[in-house]
Amino acid sequence: EASISFIVNFEHNFIGKEILLEQKTQYNNIFRGFKLENRNIPRNGYDIYVNDKIEGKITSGTLSPILNIGIGLGYINKEYSKTGNEIFINIRNNKVKAEVVKPKIVK
């Protein structure tokens, strides 16, 4: 889910290999970054919506002093995790538009 399976060498046997291989093919969520189009601040536990359906959860968020907008990280359904996709974050019962980005938000 965190997109870090590249650090595991599946060519060798190790304890838990079978479980990791099974999880690798069955996961539904991917860890992604996102940026809001305004200064709203996303927080841990807020829901991520696509087409008025909950498709993920935020793990962290803040106001970027460089970009002057809300940014964050979270797990989103892999079907909607492509960079550039439009998502909505439920902030105080208001759905705020955001864009999926790679976890490195500022270059």
Backbone bond lengths (Angstrom), bond angles and torsions (degrees), N, CA, C in turn:
res aa  C-N    CA-C-N  psi(-1)  N-CA   C-N-CA  omega(-1)  CA-C   N-CA-C  phi
1 E - - - 1.443 - - 1.516 112.05 -
2 A 1.306 117.59 -32.46 1.462 120.89 -177.50 1.524 112.37 -87.13
3 S 1.315 118.13 3.81 1.472 123.19 178.40 1.524 112.48 60.11
4 I 1.338 116.63 39.13 1.462 119.78 178.50 1.526 111.98 -123.77
5 S 1.331 117.08 23.15 1.466 119.90 -178.61 1.529 112.02 -66.23
6 F 1.333 116.89 -13.76 1.464 120.24 178.97 1.529 112.06 -64.68
7 I 1.320 118.19 -16.83 1.466 119.63 -179.37 1.524 112.75 -84.12
8 V 1.338 116.66 -7.16 1.467 121.15 179.96 1.523 109.07 -103.48
9 N 1.335 116.46 128.76 1.460 121.60 177.97 1.528 108.30 -92.67
10 F 1.337 115.98 102.42 1.460 121.04 -177.17 1.527 112.77 -80.27
11 E 1.336 118.24 -0.78 1.465 121.04 178.43 1.527 111.72 -77.38
12 H 1.327 116.99 -17.27 1.464 121.65 -179.98 1.527 109.70 -107.03
13 N 1.327 115.33 154.16 1.464 120.18 176.32 1.525 109.86 -82.85
14 F 1.304 116.60 140.64 1.455 122.25 175.86 1.527 108.31 -157.70
15 I 1.314 115.96 161.61 1.463 121.11 -179.73 1.525 108.77 -65.78
16 G 1.315 115.89 127.88 1.458 121.31 178.96 1.517 114.79 92.25
17 K 1.346 117.68 0.97 1.462 121.27 -177.62 1.528 111.70 -58.69
18 E 1.330 116.72 -45.02 1.464 120.33 -177.35 1.528 111.41 -62.04
19 I 1.307 115.80 -41.22 1.467 120.09 -179.68 1.527 110.49 -66.25
20 L 1.330 117.10 -42.93 1.465 120.20 178.97 1.522 111.51 -63.56
21 L 1.327 117.31 -40.74 1.467 120.22 177.77 1.524 110.98 -63.24
22 E 1.319 116.01 -40.42 1.467 120.43 178.16 1.529 110.70 -64.46
23 Q 1.320 116.61 -45.32 1.460 120.72 179.67 1.525 111.52 -64.78
24 K 1.323 116.28 -35.51 1.466 120.83 -178.68 1.528 111.21 -61.24
25 T 1.314 117.24 -34.05 1.462 120.18 -178.23 1.525 112.51 -91.16
26 Q 1.331 117.71 -13.23 1.457 119.87 -174.43 1.524 115.03 -110.49
27 Y 1.325 118.71 -4.02 1.460 118.53 -177.18 1.526 110.60 -68.31
28 N 1.329 115.36 148.12 1.457 121.18 -179.49 1.519 112.80 -111.89
29 N 1.328 117.35 -19.75 1.459 120.70 -176.34 1.517 111.43 -112.67
30 I 1.333 114.68 150.62 1.458 121.60 179.28 1.526 108.15 -128.67
31 F 1.328 116.13 141.46 1.463 122.60 179.07 1.522 109.05 -78.28
32 R 1.322 117.02 120.36 1.462 121.94 -178.02 1.523 110.15 -139.27
33 G 1.311 113.94 161.04 1.454 121.14 172.43 1.514 108.99 -96.67
34 F 1.307 116.07 167.14 1.461 120.70 175.39 1.520 108.44 -154.56
35 K 1.319 114.82 156.47 1.458 120.01 174.53 1.520 108.56 -131.44
36 L 1.322 115.05 136.40 1.447 121.55 179.40 1.522 109.11 -82.48
37 E 1.308 116.52 165.65 1.458 119.30 178.78 1.530 111.32 -92.47
38 N 1.336 117.16 2.93 1.460 119.81 179.31 1.530 110.08 -144.77
39 R 1.327 116.42 -167.94 1.462 121.82 -174.32 1.531 114.00 -90.10
40 N 1.317 118.89 8.90 1.466 120.05 175.28 1.523 109.49 -60.51
41 I 1.326 115.97 149.08 1.466 120.21 -176.69 1.526 110.17 -110.67
42 P 1.339 117.43 114.34 1.469 120.86 176.43 1.531 109.44 -76.39
43 R 1.323 116.58 145.53 1.463 120.89 -178.31 1.526 111.58 -127.68
44 N 1.327 114.98 159.54 1.459 122.30 178.08 1.530 110.66 -51.61
45 G 1.337 115.58 131.16 1.455 120.96 176.97 1.513 114.87 93.77
46 Y 1.340 118.02 -12.91 1.464 119.67 177.26 1.522 109.26 -65.68
47 D 1.322 115.82 149.11 1.463 121.61 -178.99 1.523 111.83 -84.69
48 I 1.340 115.15 147.56 1.464 123.11 173.24 1.520 107.00 -106.17
49 Y 1.324 116.32 128.13 1.463 122.01 -177.75 1.521 111.36 -113.78
50 V 1.325 114.93 144.89 1.463 123.66 168.05 1.525 105.36 -137.31
51 N 1.315 116.49 128.04 1.475 121.37 -178.44 1.532 111.95 52.30
52 D 1.329 116.55 44.86 1.471 123.41 178.14 1.528 114.07 59.68
53 K 1.325 117.15 24.09 1.463 121.95 177.79 1.526 108.59 -126.89
54 I 1.325 117.56 138.48 1.465 120.93 178.43 1.521 108.94 -68.15
55 E 1.337 115.77 122.26 1.467 121.51 -178.46 1.522 112.46 -125.57
56 G 1.338 117.84 8.55 1.450 119.41 178.78 1.510 112.62 178.47
57 K 1.350 114.95 178.95 1.465 122.50 -179.86 1.517 109.48 -137.54
58 I 1.321 115.38 142.81 1.458 121.32 177.12 1.528 109.09 -82.74
59 T 1.342 115.47 138.61 1.461 120.36 175.61 1.522 111.54 -101.24
60 S 1.344 117.44 -28.67 1.462 120.73 177.48 1.520 109.54 -162.77
61 G 1.322 115.35 155.97 1.456 119.94 178.68 1.513 110.89 -164.86
62 T 1.324 115.68 159.52 1.456 121.33 -179.07 1.522 109.35 -163.05
63 L 1.322 116.37 177.56 1.456 122.24 172.39 1.518 107.16 -94.78
64 S 1.326 117.36 123.38 1.459 120.85 179.23 1.524 109.52 -79.07
65 P 1.343 117.89 120.56 1.460 119.52 177.71 1.533 112.43 -71.53
66 I 1.318 116.71 -20.66 1.469 120.48 179.19 1.520 110.83 -82.69
67 L 1.340 116.57 -47.33 1.463 120.89 -178.03 1.530 112.47 -86.76
68 N 1.335 116.62 -18.38 1.465 123.17 -178.33 1.532 112.50 60.71
69 I 1.336 116.28 34.88 1.463 123.44 176.69 1.526 108.34 -141.51
70 G 1.322 116.24 166.12 1.453 120.71 175.32 1.517 110.61 -74.94
71 I 1.332 116.25 138.04 1.466 122.09 177.46 1.526 108.14 -134.20
72 G 1.327 116.40 162.77 1.450 118.35 178.19 1.511 113.19 -172.18
73 L 1.325 114.22 -179.91 1.456 123.49 178.50 1.519 108.28 -130.88
74 G 1.322 115.52 151.54 1.452 118.54 177.58 1.511 112.09 -175.87
75 Y 1.315 114.84 175.96 1.458 121.79 177.28 1.518 108.33 -101.40
76 I 1.343 115.62 129.11 1.456 121.39 -179.29 1.522 109.29 -131.17
77 N 1.313 115.95 147.85 1.464 121.79 177.39 1.523 108.88 -50.28
78 K 1.341 116.56 131.24 1.469 120.32 -174.84 1.520 112.95 -59.15
79 E 1.322 117.56 -23.85 1.465 121.22 178.74 1.532 111.53 -63.95
80 Y 1.329 117.12 -26.42 1.467 121.91 -176.49 1.525 112.67 -114.72
81 S 1.322 118.12 12.26 1.460 121.71 -171.68 1.525 114.79 -89.30
82 K 1.314 118.23 3.37 1.461 120.95 -178.16 1.529 110.60 -67.05
83 T 1.331 116.00 137.09 1.455 121.52 178.12 1.523 110.29 -55.55
84 G 1.324 115.56 131.61 1.459 121.57 -179.91 1.516 114.10 98.38
85 N 1.331 117.89 -13.83 1.467 120.57 179.77 1.526 110.96 -64.97
86 E 1.316 115.30 146.48 1.457 121.97 177.59 1.524 109.63 -88.75
87 I 1.321 115.69 129.60 1.460 122.19 176.43 1.529 107.56 -131.37
88 F 1.314 115.93 171.89 1.458 120.80 177.14 1.522 109.12 -130.95
89 I 1.334 115.96 138.80 1.451 122.47 179.60 1.528 107.80 -109.68
90 N 1.321 116.50 129.75 1.459 120.67 178.99 1.528 108.98 -84.03
91 I 1.334 116.02 103.38 1.461 122.20 -179.91 1.527 107.79 -115.13
92 R 1.326 116.57 111.70 1.467 122.98 -178.41 1.524 112.19 50.09
93 N 1.324 116.15 51.74 1.476 124.15 178.72 1.523 113.55 61.44
94 N 1.319 116.70 26.09 1.457 122.35 176.42 1.528 107.74 -129.50
95 K 1.320 117.67 122.38 1.464 120.36 -179.36 1.527 109.56 -83.83
96 V 1.345 114.79 116.58 1.457 122.74 -176.50 1.521 108.92 -105.11
97 K 1.333 116.44 132.56 1.461 121.11 -178.09 1.526 110.84 -71.77
98 A 1.343 114.75 140.49 1.460 121.68 178.66 1.526 108.98 -143.99
99 E 1.322 115.09 167.38 1.467 121.70 179.56 1.519 109.32 -123.87
100 V 1.327 116.89 135.10 1.459 121.89 177.03 1.529 108.61 -72.19
101 V 1.328 115.97 132.33 1.464 122.11 177.73 1.525 108.11 -134.98
102 K 1.318 116.54 167.61 1.462 119.71 173.49 1.523 107.70 -69.39
103 P 1.342 118.53 153.28 1.465 119.89 -176.52 1.525 115.26 -54.42
104 K 1.317 119.43 -23.83 1.467 120.49 174.36 1.527 106.81 -85.09
105 I 1.319 117.06 95.53 1.458 122.40 -170.71 1.523 112.16 -80.63
106 V 1.334 118.07 -40.01 1.460 122.24 -178.70 1.516 108.92 -104.89
107 K 1.338 116.52 134.93 1.471 120.32 179.44 1.507 110.71 -93.82
